Amino acid sequence: MKKNEQVKASNLKVIPLGGLEQIGLNITAFEYEDSIIVVDCGLSFPEDEMLGIDLVIPDITYLKDNIDKVKGFMITHGHEDHIGALPYVLKEINVPVYATKLTMGIIENKLKEHDLMNNTKRKVVKFGQSINLGQFRVEFIKTNHSIVDAAALAIYSPAGVVVHTGDFKVDYTPVFGDAIDLQRFAEIGKRGVLALMCDSTNAERHGFTPSEKTVGKTFDSLFSEHRDTRIIIATFASNVDRVQQIINSAYKFGRKVVVEGRSMVNIIETASNLGYLNIPDQTLIDVEQLRNYPNEKTVIITTGSQGESMAALSRMASSTHRKISIVPGDTVIFSSNPIPGNEKAVTNIINELQMKGADVIFQDVHVSGHACQEEIKLIYSLVRPKYAIPVHGEYKHRKAQAKIAAELGIPKENIFMLQSGDVLEMDDNRAVVNGKVPVGAILVDGLGVGDVGNVVLRDRQHLAEDGIMIVVLALESHSDQLVSGPDIVSRGFVYVKESDELLDEARLLVDEAVQDCLDRGKTDWGKLKSTIKDVLSDFVWKRTKRRPMILPIIMEV
């Protein structure tokens, strides 16, 4: 099928606005005639070269340009990479948000922080319930994941049904609630499914993902082996089932539990209030009460399993935590795997903890929340889609799923490896990528959203690598005579006390160049500044093989 072939107007458009090049930033628009619904609205965390950036959120220009069509956000589950951008996006696109109970509870925490509760319409959806929005009907289907209340979505449109799995695994023995509703997937599959958008995170891994319950048994045996030490467990704040199992083991072995880390405290409070966590009376204690109990009678559940520098575990490891210090003999358990890219940070923390005398355990205390190959095959076999659209993951993860789809008999031309911004138009007869919409990463730095772009990042990189030289001089306003300067100040370029000679030479050189310009009647400030930059840049490069940022400042007196 040719890429630019025209398709008739009334067909379904699937437009991923993020989430197809990396883990995170998940957001997809579905459009049919005058209706758009949006599935998920996630953030991603900054890469190393994004100096000073706090968060990355998706570019929603397309939604803003079509605001009259946008009917609402459908949220699959409560992880940051699926809900984190909502508070920023809702400020610009104020449409209703639909989610299951716990997911909504976590979203509401965010809305409170951003003072958006009063003007955001919210609807809690039960599994099996359908929401009618414009030309769409969206059904929420029960799945399993590393957070409770995860949903897949069946998106019904006049052009056909799209099944979007969200993040999922198949867990027949979940810690809380029911197993994934495979029967419903099969029923929808029998009626005919146009396309399946399936989670690709673990598509490279063979076999099945073990049940979350297996981790509970591991905790029991670890608690049994380490009866005489304090136990500190780092895990994802949002993994409510994992927290439940740690609390179960702690209760069994007569230990009190302290929860440390703001995001962990918030989610546990929300989950408890909504009845998703069962905490025996007098098991949870405040961090202040730790000193009232011997170490071997306490468990600390903490954030920081990914080596985040500001998280509670990192602060404990670097002795900057105000209330908890690591002592020799502590047992620290990492109940998570490093997310790709975080391996180095995690290793650094493990080294710091071991230097302080802690026993660190990081093998076999985690199971993934994502489907491996056999579960992906199971979903494909039940849903039997005409088209396959692998989502959620880097290119290599999605490619691995595309291979699975092909093995299951889906023709190659019906498997779409989309990029963020692609517009996939489809109906029952054909599907074709037809154009692109603007997409990208909007950087959040402090309170500024989108005010730091590539130019600012490039400057930050330049400053970080080479430092800065500031040249200050004053000219008399009428005669354009040099009144004072040029003075040179440098930061991050050379250590000034040991480089007097170099800076003196630079000063003389700039002085000569400026005088030369003024003598020849060149008094335009732009020309003066570029002359200073050129002369100084050449001199510094010859003498040091460095290229600091050069910032001339001219004052008029």
N, C-alpha and C positions, 0 to 999 in steps of 0.2 A: 504494500500500500504506500502510495507517495505521501510524503509528509505534508505537503501543502494542498492536497486535494480538498476541494470544498465539500463540506457536509451540510445537509439542510438545517435550517435554523433551529427547529425544535428537537434538540437532543441534549443529553446531559453533559455538562462540563465538569471535569474534576481538575481543580487547580491547587497543587501543593504550593503553599507560600513559605514553607520552611520544612526542615526535618529530614531532607533526603540526602544531605551531604555529610551529616554528622549525627552523633547521638544528642538529641535535644532539639529545641526550637520547633517542636511539632505543631503545625497548623495547616489545615487543608480546607479550601472552599469548595462547595458543591453548588453548581448553578444550573437552574432550569428556567428558561424564559425570564419571568420577573421575580424569581426567588433565589436567594443565596442563603445557605446555612454553612456555618463554620464548625469544623470538628477540631477541638483542642486549641490551646493558645499558650504555647510553652516558651520558656526561655532557655538559653544555654549559658554556660559559664565562660569567662574570657579565656582566650588562649594566651600563652606566655608572652607573645609579642604585643598584646593589647595592654600596654602599661597603664596602670591606674584605673582600668575599667572594672566596674563592679559586676555588671550583667550585660547580656546581649539579648535583645528582643527582636521579633520579626518586623519587617517592613510591611505595613498594611495599607500602602497607597491604593492598591486595587479595591480594597473594601471601602476605603473613604470615598473613592471615585464613584462607587456604586452603592452608596449608603442607603438609598431608597429601597434597594432590593434585599438588604441584609436582614434576616429574620431573627437570628439568634445564634448563640454558641452552644454546641453540644460537647460536654466534657466527658472523656472516657474514664479518667481516674485522677487521683489527687497528687500526682508527682509534679515536681517543679518543671520538668521538661514538657509538661502538658498543661499546667495551669499558671505558671509563674509570671507570664506576661499579661495576664488578664487585667490587673489593676492599671497598667499603663495603657493598654489598648481600649479598655472601657471608657477612659477619659475622652477618647476621640470617637468611639463608636458605641454609643449607649444603647445596646440591645439586650434582650433577656438572656439569662444564662440557665441552662438545663443540666442537672447532674444528679447522681445518686446521693444518698444521705451523708455519708462520711466525706465524700468528695466536696459536697456543698459546704459542710462544716469547715473544712480546711480553706476553701475559697473565701468563706465569710471572714475568717481570721485576717486574710490579706486585705479584704475590702475595708475592714475596720481600721487597719493601719493606715490606709490611704483615704479614709473618710469618704467612702463611696457607698456605704450600706443604704443610705436613704434614697439614692437615685439609681440604684441598680435593681432591676426586676429579676427575681430568682425563682426557680421552680424545682423542687425536689422530685425526682422521678423514681418510680419503683421498677424493678426488673419485670419485663413482660409488658410494661406500659408503653404506649405509643404517643408521640407528640405530633400534632399536625401544624405545619408551618408553611404557608403558601402552597407551592406545588409539591411539597415534600411531606412524607410521614416518616418519622424516625422511631424505631423500636430499640429499647435498651435490653441487651441480652447478658445474662450473668456469665462472667468469666472468673478465672483465678489469676492473681498477680501477687507481687510482693507488698501490695497494700490492699486492704479489704475494699469491697464495693467497686471493683473494677468492672467495666462494662464493654461489651462489643456493641456496635451499632448496625442495625439493618436499615439502610436508607432507601425508602421506596420513592420512586419518581415515575412519571408517565413513560420514561424511556427504559425503565427496568430497575432492578434492585442491586444496590452495591452493599456488600458486607464489609465493614471496617472492624478489624479485630481489637483495635487499641493494643496496648501492651498486654500480653497474656501468656499463661502456661496452662497445661491440663493437670490439675491436682485433684485426684479422686478422694484424698483425705485432707482437706484444708483444715487449718487450725480453727477458723471461725467461719460459720455459715456453710453454704452448700457448695458442691462441686460445680464446675463449669456446666452450663446447660447444653450439652452436646446434642440432645434431642431436638432443641429448637433450631440449631444450625442445620441439622438434617432435614427438618420440615421445610425450612426456607430453601434449602438446596433442591429439594424435590420439586418445588414450584418453579425453579429456574432463577439463576442468579447471573446478572450481567457481568459483575466484576467483584473480585476479592482483593481487598487491601489488607495485607497480612504483615504482622510484626516480624522484622528480619533480624533482630538483635543477636539471636543465637543460631542463626541459620547455618553457620559453619560447623556447629557441634553435632556429632552423631548421637543417636539414641534419644532417650527421654530425659526431661529435667526431673530430678527427684522431688518428692513431696516435701513441703515445708515442715511437715511433722518429723522428718528424719533429723532435723536440726535440734528438735527438742530432746531426742535421745542422746545426741552428742553433748548437749548442755548438761544433762543429768550425769553422764559419765565424767565430764570435766569437773563438775561441782564435787562429785564423789572423790576424784583424785586430788583435788586441791582444797581439802577441808580446813587446812591450817593457814590459809592465806586470804588476804582480801582479793576479791575478783573485780576487775574493771573490764566491761565489755563495750566495745565501740561498734556501732551499727548505723544504718541509715535511719534518720529520724522518722521517716514515713513508714518504716516496716513494722506496722502495728502487731502483726502476727509474731514477728521475731521478739518484740518486746514482751508480748504475752507469754511466750515460752520461757523467756529469761525469768519473768516474775514467777511462773509456775515452778521452775527449778529452785529459785531462791526460797520460795515458800516451803517447798518440800524439804529443803536442807536448813530451814530455820534461820534464814538470813533476812536482814532488812535491805530495802532497795532505795537508792538515791538516783534521781534522774538529773543529768547535768547537760546543759546546752539549751539555748533558748528555743530553737526549732523543735527539739525533742520534747521539751516541757509543753509547748503549745499543742503539738499533735496528740500527745498522750492525754492532755486535758480534754481536747475535743473528742477523741475516741472514747474516753471514759464517760463523758457526759452523754454521748449518743448511744452508749451501750455496746460498743465494739471491743471494749477491754474489760476483763473481769479481774479486778485487783482485790485480793483478800484484805479485810480490815487490818489496819496497823502494820501493813507490809511496807508501804511507801513512807519514807521519812525525809525531812528537810535536810539539806546539806549541812546546816548548822548543827544538827543532832548527831552527826557522824562520830564526834568525839565521845558521845555517851555509850558507844558500843565498841567491843573489841574488833580489830580488823577482820578476823576470820568469820565474823557474824554479819558482814556487810557486802553488798554488791553495788557497784556504780555503773549505771547504763549511761553512755555518753555519745555525743556526736564527735565527728572527726575521723571516721574510718577511712576517709579518702585523703588524709594528710593535709586538709585545709588549714592554713596557717592561723586563722582566728578561732578555730573550733576548740571545744573544751579539751579534747585529748592532746592537741598540739600544745596548748598552754600548760597542761600538766607535764608534758614531756620536757618543755623548755623552762620549767620552774617559774612560770609567770601566772599560774592560776592562783587566785587569791585564797581559795579555801581547801584545795586538794593538792597534796604533794605526793609524787611517786616515791615509795620507800622500797629498799631491797626486800625481795621476797613477794612483792605484789605479782599477781597473775593478770596479765593483760591479754584479752581475747579479741582478735579482729574478726567480727562476724560479717564479713563482706569481702568481695573481691575488688581490687583496684579497677576503677573505670579506666578504659584506655587513655593514656596520657598522664594518669596520676601515679604511675608506678614509682617514680623517683621520690615524690613527696612522701608516699607511704613508707618506702624503704628508709628514708631519713628519720621518720618518727620511730620506726622499729629500732633503729640503731640507737637513738637517744634514750628510748625506754630501757633497752638492754644495758646501756652504760650506767643507768641509774640502779641497776640490779634487779630489774623486773624480769619475770619469765613471760615471754611473748609467744602466744599461740595464734597462728594464722592459717593453718591448714584444716580443711574438712569442717569448718564451722559456718559454712554458708551454702545455701543453694540458690540458684538464680530464680528470678521471677519471670523469665522469658522462655518461650517454647524452643526446644531443640528440634532437630530435623523430623523425627518420627511424629511429633505433635503437629508440626506444620503440615506434614503429609495427611494426618488425620483430618485436620480442618479442611484442606483442599478436597479430600475425598467426600466429606459430608456436604460441602457447599457446592462443589462441582461448577465453578464459575466459567463463563465463556472467556473472560479476560483476567489476567493476573497483573496486579500492580504492587510489587513489593515496596513496603514503606518502613519507616523507623530504623534507621541505621546508616552507616557509611556505605559507600559504593560497594565495597567488597562483601558486606553482609547481605545487601540486596541482591547482588550478583549470585550469591550462594542460594538464595531463595528462588531466583529466576531459574537456576539449574534444576532445583527440586520440581518446580512447576512443569518444566519441559519433560522431566523424567516421568511425570504423572500424565503425560499425554496432551498437555496444553500446547497448541501450535506456537512456534517461535514468534510468528508475527502478532500473536495475541498476548504476548508478555511485554509489558511496558516498563522500561527502566527510565522513569521520568527524572527530570531535574526540577529543583524548586523554580517556580515561575512558568513551567510548561502548562499549556491548556490542552488537556486531553478531552476531545469531544467524542461521545459515543452514543450509539443506539444499538438495537438488536442486530442490525446488519453489518455495521463496521465501527471501528474506532480509529481515530487519527489525531496525532499531535498537531494542533492548529494554532500556532502563534505562541507568544509569551507575554506575561504581565510583569511589571516591575517587582523585584524581590530583593532582599538583602538583609544585612544585620544592622540594627540600630543600637548604638552603644549607650549604656546608662552609666554615668559617672556621678556619684553623689546624687544631687537633686536634678542634674541636667540629663535630659533624655534627647539624644540625637544631636547634641551640640558639639560632641567630639566626633570628628570624622577622620578620614584617611590622612588629611593634611596634618591635623593635630597629632595623630598617632605617629606620623613620620617625624614630626618635630621632636616628640618625646623620645623616640628611638634615637634620633640624632644626638639629642642632649645626653641621653643615657650612655651612648657609645663614645662620644667625642668631647662633650662639655661645651662651654660657651665663652666667647670673648665679647665684652661690651666696650665699645669705643665712645667716649663722651667728649664733645667739644662745644665751645660757645662762640658764636659769631656776633659782631656788632650789627645792629639792625640796619643802619643807614649805609655804613661804609663797607660791610661784608668783610671786615678785618677779623682775624682770629684773636679773640680776647683771652680765652683760656683753653687749656687742653692741647692736643688730645690726651685724655687719660684712659688707661686700659685696665679694666677689671676682668678677672677670669674666674670661672667656677667649673670644677670638674675637668679642667684642661691640663694644667700643671700645678704643682704645689708652689704657690707664689714665692714663699721665703727662699726657696732654693733656685728660683728661676728669674731673679732680678735682671740678670744680664740679657736674657732672651726678651723679656718684656720691655726693657729700656731700648733695645735695638728696634723692636717692633714700633715703639712709640715714636722714635726718630723717623723711621721709614714713613709712618702715617703722616707725621708732621710735614715732611718734605712733599709728600703727594698732595696733601691738602693745600699747602702754600702754592705749589705749582699750578693747581687748578685755579686758585683765587687770582694769582698773577696773570693768568691767561683769560681772566674775566668769566670763568665757568662757575657761577654761583648758584646754579640750580641744585637744590638739596638732593634730588634723586640721583643726579650725576655724581655729586660729592659722595653720597653713600655707596654707590656701586664702585667708585674708584677706591674708597677705603676697603671695601670687601675684597676686591680683586688683589690689591697690593698686599694686604694682610694675609689673605688666604695663600697666595704664592709663597710668601716668606715662611709662614708657619709650616706649610707642607714640606718645603725644602729642608727646614731645620729639624722637624720632628716627625715627619711622615704621618701627621694627624690632620683631620679636617674639622676643627670645632665650628659650631655655629657662630657666625660673626654678626653682631647687632650694633650698627652705628646709631648713636643718638646725637642729634644736632639741636642746640638750643639757641634762641635769639635773645640778645640782651640789649 
